Amino acid sequence: MSSDLVLPLDAVGHDAIAIVGGKSASLGEMRRCLSAEGIRVPEGFTTTAEAYRLLLKAGALQRPLEKLLGNLDVQDLSALHAAGSAARGLVQHTPLPAALVEAILDAYRAMGRPAVAVRSSATAEDLPEASFAGQQDTILNVRGDEALLEACRRCYGSLFTDRAIAYRQLHGFDPLQVALAIVVQRMVRADRGCSGVMFTLDTESGFADVVLLNAAYGLGETVVQGDVNPDEILVFKPTLAQGFPAILSWRRGTKARRRVLDASGCIRLESVPEDLQRRFALSPDEVLQLSRWACRIEAHLSAQRGQPTPLDLEWAKDGDSGELFILQARPETVQARRPATVLRRWVLDDVGGEPICLGRAIGAGVCSGVARVLHTQQEMDTFQNGEVLVTPRTDPDWEPILQRAAAVITDRGGRTCHAAILARELGLPAIVGTGDGTLRIQPGQLVTVSCCEGDEGLVYRGAVPFHVEERDLGDLPPTRTRILMNVANPEEAFRLAAIPCDGVGLARLEFVIAHQIGVHPMALLHPERVVDPHERHLIAARLAEASTSDPVEGYRTQLVEGIGRLAAAFYPRPVLVRFSDFKSNEYAHLLGGRVFEPEEDNPMLGWRGALRYTSAGFQEAFALECQAIQKARETLGLTNLIPMVPFCRTPQEGDRVLAAMAEQGLVRGRDGLQVYVMCELPANALSADALAQRFDGFSIGSNDLTQLTLGLDRDSAAVAPWFDERDPAVLAMMQLLIRAAKRCGKPVGICGQAPSDHPALAEFLVREGIDSISLNPDAVLRMRLKVATIEAAQAIG
């Protein structure tokens, strides 16, 4: 084997990028350093950059290629296509030098001439500043000497695909200074198994403590090129490292197609049987194994680079052996380039009415533009700068169009397909996996693409107004008073965790129930009591989307996922999760809810909070909430979760709730479990010492406390002018609570909006010695600065 032209993968590593390209160097590094730890990378060999330069010299290609590409305008798609076609023709029709042919075939024969995958590895590839993902070709299931040599010629030619030429120019690389190596590896029969990609961070928020894994059946191009909506699984890295099976969420994809090899060895796209579509492609144990590998590879490469290096990995499961393999590991290039001290947030000024369609949000931006619906690449010439591209899917060949688009919408694909990866690199809002966006969106229609509303991306009619908020986090002053955050939507948690705070003071479980589940829990426990056929149909349709056929288990699982995502986002900081506090009229609006809810004249003062949890009509549903919190703590290792009991009228009521919790495994004090109580009634202030014997902390609910102290219905517009949290009577109740908490050695905070609305109230609370103030996300930074000023003045005084 010529050491100048071909090298075994085991002989190269991280320091060989200039010699064998990023992909080969990474694969070799993993085989050399991590195979002893059980991480499997297929065996193989790689050509070198010197071999590519030998090809250029033998064919006298340098000058003709310079003439074709030197002054090329990649925005001119016709000129780009002509130049790319000519360049590829020059390279692919140049015979491989005899010495290179001999070296390649010697290495191949030493492997036993198996079926192999032939992959391109450019010397400007897999860099922290540019991934070059999918820019050159991969040829799978190559068998025999001649087929291998032809695949190598194709790889060399793919250095000059239209997409690769445009990408290099976009990132400022000289078109002829990039060399190409070729990695040849034993073929993994993923066509009989499954494959996909992993990122060692959340690709949309940059949250670094998760592994995001996508999986689908068949060869990996199905996921990468966006042919399917894959399974999406999130794994929490910190507790995974502690030995917990820390799978935060499972989102089942349709996985309707797969790429397989036919009898002749050719790749074809086929439909996946429906029973397989309804299953997850990987088992929990396989997900955890891949995630552990991803974390170990990330740690190894980060240590080599001397800085945290989140990764984009490809993996496959061999359907014959059942073994898992890592096929590629490269630095993630989008979140790594974003400044850590600037927080940018897009905000819609108007919700925009009902969306036309929805899918998975890529990025956090918003933009408006005219929709251009394209079904094939042959229609590219009709695309105008600044339009919104709407298409069934994109692959790397669409790169020149994406450079000119304002946003991208696809029918198919997941958050790790090429459309998503390239959209992130280009800073474009994108919505993938809409299912039928090309049918719902009319050509020429003005639309707004919104990716700022959580994981779900929405397409609205017309130009919806929006604005962008930027905050420089800089050096924020420390405060004695802990500044916490109120978080409603779990899907926003990873983004919100970037805002400096001391944890979550209020996470409402009813948000998960209303927005992610939408079904009354008692309707799932007792479906026979739901008599309305329309509601029964809607409930069945909602349950069909769940990952289990057991509706009760589906409800519990979705609670665990919502709670788990909130706790993971802020781990190990405390996250106070309030048990559901719907009122009877609000619960009645859930599917199937009317049968189980009474009609009350004043639901604010009726069947709510702690009283509901031990009542015959709801105690089974409360048990599910307890089980979900217990599972998130015990199975996921999220011991920073602190359950909080709302609207507890008497200490005896608190005793009954604590007993009901203990029956479900939530025993106060066991495994460090703390339980907090909301203080929302004057009675809570008057019985604070008794409550302190039963609970580990207090959280003041200023809205209800004001309502019940002043006798003003907070939902009534008629009395709204008199509703004031700063009333002396309300302040007296807060003072009683704070002083009782201090006397009993229990922490006390406030989770209402009142302190951010009223600076004088914030100053009062800080001077009284409140331990924490929890606010809506948009007020957290402002409150930290305000509290720092108050505390500084207090210290001087």
Secondary structure, 3 states (H helix, E strand, C coil): CCCCCEEEHHHCCHHHHHHHHHHHHHHHHHHHHHHHHCCCCCCEEEECHHHHHHHHHHCCCHHHHHHHHCCCCCCCHHHHHHHHHHHHHHHHCCCCCHHHHHHHHHHHHHCCCCCEEEEEEECCCCECCECCCCCCCEEEEECCHHHHHHHHHHHHHHHHCHHHHHHHHHCCCCCCCCCEEEEEEECCCHHHCEEEEEECCCCCCCCCCEEEEEEEECCCHHHHCCCCCCEEEEEEHHHHCCCCCCEEEEECCCCCEEEEECCCCCEEEEECCHHHHCCCCCCHHHHHHHHHHHHHHHHHHHHHHCCCCCEEEEEEECCCCCCEEEEEEEECCCHHHCCCCEEEEEEECCCCCCCCEEEEEECCCEEEEEEEECCCHHHHHHCCCCCEEEECCCCHHHHHHHCCCCEEEECCCCCCCHHHHHHHHHCCCEEECCCCHHHHCCCCCEEEEECCCCCEEEEEECCCCEEEEEEECCCCCCCCCEEEEEECCHHHHHHHCCCCCCCEEEEEHHHHHHHHHCECHHHHHCHHHCCCHHHHHHHHHHHHCCCCCCHHHHHHHHHHHHHHHHHHHHCCCCEEEECCCCCHHHHHCCECCCCCCCCCCCHHHCCCCHHHHCCCCCHHHHHHHHHHHHHHHHCCCCCCEEEEECCCCCHHHHHHHHHHHHHCCCCCCHHHCCCEEEECCHHHHHCHHHHHCCCCEEEECHHHHHHHHHCCCCCCHHHHHHCCCCCHHHHHHHHHHHHHHHHHCCCEEECCCHHHHCHHHHHHHHHHCCCEEEECHHHHHHHHHHHHHHHHHHHHC
